[in-house]
Amino acid sequence: MFLKKFTAAVLSGLMLVSLSACGKGPEGVAAKVNDVEIPMEDFYKSYAIRRNQYVANAGGDESVLEGPIDPTGKQSKLTVDQYLKDITIKDLTETEIIKQDAAANNIKVEDSEIQKILDQYKAQLGGDEQFKAYLDSLGIPLDYLKEVLKNQTLVGKYTQEKYKNIKVTDDDVKKYYDEHKDDFFKAKASHILVDDLKKANEIKKEIDKGAKFEEMAKKESKDTGSATNGGDLGEFTNGQMVQSFNDAIKKMEKGEISDPIKSDFGFHIIKLKERKPRTFDEVKDEIKSKLTQEKYEKAIKEVVSKAKVKKYVKAEDEIKIPDEFKNYGKVKQDATKENSQASEGANKETNAQEKNAEKNQNKGNNKASQEKKSK
């Protein structure tokens, strides 16, 4: 949906590591990056959209804002609302850092480029009136949308330019392969996945006593997709499984059954059926992408480390959203079905700048395969 794409643009951070100081600042200022002040108005808008979208996704229940980020409370001590404040100020400062470095390198976005994107949206939604009605139903002012699109497009251009200047030679790639050969493999394995260590240990003891692995998988594994096949995961390569699973496979011998291995999904008991090394030709593109991504991240960190950042808004602060910003991002309950259908059409065509930005920012990143990694 168009809403999902827009929300993603607003909510996604640049994943930078910033050096910043906190403290009470000038009246009406949320943060300062070098000599540029970020007004509280910008904070209110961005925070309100995040807050309203989160509540909308929870069915309008604002009580979810007071719960922990992770329902188990293990990942963060922040409440959802505190996290939204934290990520808002983080994104505002990091975007400003990028904007300043982009300007220093003569990277800019023309108004005509943003208008072209808007014209595409209007055409997909059926015209000016339908476009305006759709934005109204989502609580998104046109001026704010233009600002977000401009920042998004600028970051895309900036990212592309950074990547153009990164050089990874064939020698770099070959050297990395020679030093990390054991990291590249393809394997066949089965697993049994359960929620707790005690249960995993009990299952392992049964197998050690002679119970058949495949039967225990069918009976006990919570990974229903593989359990019906005796825990069989088929063939996979390094990087397709979660890190702890991947590391265990590297050390196992053919036919070996592991002790319980912990991951974010629970505890795995793994049976290795086969493992073979991947050749240089098979992995050279993967390595080049990885090295390029690492150099890009290093370059961004250098930019960030040079910036003088002061954040005057903290996650723990009690913040009252002014009335004029309260409805930013608030989805109207009577949003029409036609708008929903139109938004699906809008999602089918993405601006080239947005696609390039997303592609470059995720280059060499295999995290998207986490769903498979649980199996």
Secondary structure by P-SEA (a helix, b strand, c coil): caaaaaaaaaaccccccccccccccccccccccccccccaaaaaaaaaaaaaaaaaaacccccccccccccccccccccaaaaaaaaaaaaaaaaaaaaaaaaaacccccaaaaaaaaaaaaaaaccaaaaaaaaaaacccaaaaaaaaaaaaaaaaaaaaaaaaccccaaaaaaaaaacccccccccccccccccaaaaaaaaaaaaacccaaaaaaccccccccccccccccccccccccaaaaaaaaaccccccccccccccccccccccbbbbbcccccaaaaaaaaaaaaaaaaaaaaaaacbbbbccccccccccccccccccbbbccccaaaaaaaaaaaccccaaaaaaaaaaaccccccccccccc
